[in-house]
Amino acid sequence: MSAVERQLDELEETITDEVPAGISISDVKYEGPELVIYTRDPKEFAADGDLVRRLASKLRKRITVRPDPDSLSGPETARERIRDIIPEAAGVTDLDFHADTGEVVIEAGKPGMVIGRHGSTLREITQEVGWTPEVVRTPPIESSTVSNVRNFLKQEREDRRDILERVGRQIHREEMADEQWVRITTLGCCREVGRAAFVLSTAETRVLIDCGDKPGAEDEVPYLQVPEALGAGAQNLDAVVLTHAHLDHSALVPLLFKYGYDGPIYCTEPTRDLMGLLTLDYLDVAAKEGRAPPYESGMVREAIKHCIDIEYGDVTDIAPDIKLTLHNAGHILGSSIAHFHVGDGLYNVAFSGDIHYTDTRLFNGAVNEFPRVETLVLESTYGGRNDYQTDQEDSERDLKRVINETYERDGTVLIPAFAVGRSQEIMLVLEEAMREGEIPSMPVHLDGMIWEATAIHTTYPEYLRDDLQDRIFHEDRNPFLADEFNHIDGGEEERQEVADGGPCIVLSTSGMVEGGPIMSWLRHLGPDPDNRMVFVGYQAQGTLGRRIQNGWDEIPMNDRGEGRGGTLTLNLDVETVDGFSGHADRQGLENFVRTMNPRPEKVLCVHGDESSTQDLSSALYHEFNMRTFAPKNLETFRFK
Amino acid sequence: MSAVERQLDELEETITDEVPAGISISDVKYEGPELVIYTRDPKEFAADGDLVRRLASKLRKRITVRPDPDSLSGPETARERIRDIIPEAAGVTDLDFHADTGEVVIEAGKPGMVIGRHGSTLREITQEVGWTPEVVRTPPIESSTVSNVRNFLKQEREDRRDILERVGRQIHREEMADEQWVRITTLGCCREVGRAAFVLSTAETRVLIDCGDKPGAEDEVPYLQVPEALGAGAQNLDAVVLTHAHLDHSALVPLLFKYGYDGPIYCTEPTRDLMGLLTLDYLDVAAKEGRAPPYESGMVREAIKHCIDIEYGDVTDIAPDIKLTLHNAGHILGSSIAHFHVGDGLYNVAFSGDIHYTDTRLFNGAVNEFPRVETLVLESTYGGRNDYQTDQEDSERDLKRVINETYERDGTVLIPAFAVGRSQEIMLVLEEAMREGEIPSMPVHLDGMIWEATAIHTTYPEYLRDDLQDRIFHEDRNPFLADEFNHIDGGEEERQEVADGGPCIVLSTSGMVEGGPIMSWLRHLGPDPDNRMVFVGYQAQGTLGRRIQNGWDEIPMNDRGEGRGGTLTLNLDVETVDGFSGHADRQGLENFVRTMNPRPEKVLCVHGDESSTQDLSSALYHEFNMRTFAPKNLETFRFK
């Protein structure tokens, strides 16, 4: 009998002792980080509203209770009873019964009404029918990504349970190492922006944090192939943690599965969906540009199948000696700061991922309170000594001015934007400005994946700023459903029409003008000096966006896909409106550290170009008297 | 055709163009770092005394010329002619003909007379008989190690040529990496003494420097098994460089071959022989103490078979992008500072190994002049702020005082000493003191491997201090042959006799009282308060030597081999006479850096306990304004 099996037997005994007489336990299993208890008396189990919480606290595990399949009423009877219990207004759109695990997945427009106060409605369901309900939100805007991911996971349910069981046994294995240490190895995004990748390693465990590409330098990938980087290869990793879905953090996560990785990816639910969307698009763009994609779309599916989604604040065992907690990072939907607690009080490290310190229209500001944290790995995109950005209020005023001016001369405003994050922020600005009459009401065309990304945002309002959540919950006040927004789904023809039509605003990907429909918009709108191009996001070195921002007005079109060659002369005005960045600026980064509780002992400044990381490192050292570093790629720091 | 073959073809063409008409080249091959030229006209080739030098400088390679076997006269004729050419006084003891390579190995008591002025005698031999002579010294004191190693290598000659050819092709392979970096990973001996091991890695190459164990903590070995440490395993290493033969640097070199390593070990010739001696003894001690040895003696033979010996100052290609030069480190016989030149002027790193900065009786002081060096990895054994040692002159006076005092009370002086290094230094002190009448002439008994190690010293006088070389060359003045020295080869019986006899001096291993005959001497001499125990070398933490030095007088004998248990009460006086260390003291380390030319930009202080490395690091930073570090094990520093 293996150590894990012995452990499970002991757990089953403890649970049997703990539950009231008359509740019988038929099995106890690990599924990923969770302990699943199967009972032949699910209704009685559910009757004691506090039982699960008591067990969880006694066993120090996350617990899920499921009915022994033998004990269940048939789905047809259950379906009717469930429909009766849930209020009409909850807007149930689907009930999906899984006889193998006794779960019923309830998709509803208003999940809160399915759950009930403190979970009372859910408990009622189990008490009545025995099945364990699981609730997901029906997207208010239809999202093919969300429905594809959900369908795929449904279809792969069995495979996924095997994976989760295997991962669960890995997590709860007995510790083998007789030494303790904590190390971080930098595999990318040091003294540069892009290709984020770090390994957190202990004598027992290796965790990869992020695995991105580098915008504008597709051949520069994280150092995964250096033999030292991942030890004897990707299969030696215990876990991958994805802070957020932007490609400079996520693009090469699927590649790991090609390299033989077969373990979990921990991230939030929206990060999982957005990663699916963005990596598939990444493959698409590579194909269009004639580059060999580093992996096939099957690997994206593998990645999604291996995702274990966790919510902000949930402390999750991911290895015998590591607990992971994700916290809101304020950067994009689902973006997280990954906090690792190593050993039994041995050490704590937080990886900021990308952060925005203050609230934006979309998100609450990044969390910087932790139970403990000795080392912080901090992004430094705007860490340079002069990287102070305009206040968003001023930026918004500026943007509205540009729009008004362009409108008056009958021109169109073209805004390159990342599909995920800045687009929705700008949409919120425009919606309010039109509603308040600060700019004329006019069409706002959304091209590329912006519409789809917006739909994903509305599927996970819990991850948005509090007041925005409220608005989305009420359909008539959902800002993303405003009449002015038009999803460009008619291709070139529709773009031509828009270009020929009256004044309007176009938001299009890619955000750094590295391919995508923005190239086509440049062709349509670029030659007319009445039009304006407005940059609202960070343009990495080496990207066409950065070049245009720097004054290039002769744009080679030949190697940018879509089969058209030649050079395009840009006559439109080019403006940059700072302050919409998803990144904290220098002030924000300093404030993040200043108000951080507790203050870390060491800070590694990463994810910024050489001078930004060095400036920030030096400033934090002088200001807070902490040990700071601006690491290079392929270095290893030992903390314990 | 592989790139290496193409390269060899081109080299053959160039050489053919370069040599005078009438000299034909039949083959060109790599053997390890050397380029071997086979000629059908070896005599004509040898006639032009400057030809090899001209070729070497043109091709920038180390060159060996060998006769095409077809062109050779038979060994019997050659033997006679060679005997005629070499002066009688050279003391030739053996001629060994290798028809496969056209080499004749000449063993002689005075190799210099075989070589002749500027190699004139060697050239004469080739001109006369065609064979390529190679000269080795007949040990003035018979050494079983030297003769075993030589016989073994003779027997494995064919296998070895295969190895060398394979290594040669590896070294001269085409560079594959399109990036450049230089990194050092610490696998041991950081903030501790013992288990020295570093990896120097570039995008192209990985070199392991040293691979030792830790005295007093046999279970603490370098971090070779951490998957990140050696990449995908020992077979991923390109080369191993061994700075010197002490076990804390060499003990686990043979283990690498068990782990699948199959490449070269670069070291000096005496380091090779001493490594053989010490690692075999290491296995022996482990067996005696009932510990499972980490490898079998066959692995020691593998290690020796893979040694490529190089001389101080010879610049040697060991990879497409790395040149190695060994320099005298002044620490023990054959000990080296390993200097690496990376890329074409990209970077230079020197690993000090263990050093002694000033001259000792045995060795010239460590070299600290290099063409270039940006980073120095510096030992810090005596790097602590109070680690100033007595001048050797004072120490010698002190030792002589102790000996005289003990002699007067009819006692015996017991000196635990490393077989290699300190023993010979003390022997020289004692020999001179008796010769000069400063201490009474009395027997000096050498137990353990001291005698054998001394024999190896006399085999390689080139590695000793200049004036000592001269004395060894003249048998009647060879200090190691003084009458007082007695090799204990009669076991317990002889030890009992010595203990029962009159006043004398006993030098015995192990140097840190961790097993070996010293344990037996403690039993014989320990109870008598008229005897004295004198520590003359560094006692690592955790060793019995350190404990006795600190005042322990109840010694548990049970787990120290030799099958006798119980506790031994020590009544003899214990003294420590500093100043004979093979290590530079704090002043010496500072002087080494101060006078180093050029001064390095960065210094990594290693091979010292936590406070020593930190003290030295901080002192060098403040004194010389260089970047200094006191790394932990398992860190990686990137320099380029």
Interface residues (C-beta under 8 A of the other chain):
Chain A: W181 R183 T185 V199 S201 A203 R206 V226 P227 E228 A229 L230 G231 A232 G233 N236 K632 N633 L634 E635 T636 F637 R638
Chain B: W181 R183 T185 V199 S201 A203 R206 V226 P227 E228 A229 L230 G231 A232 G233 N236 K632 N633 L634 E635 T636 F637 R638
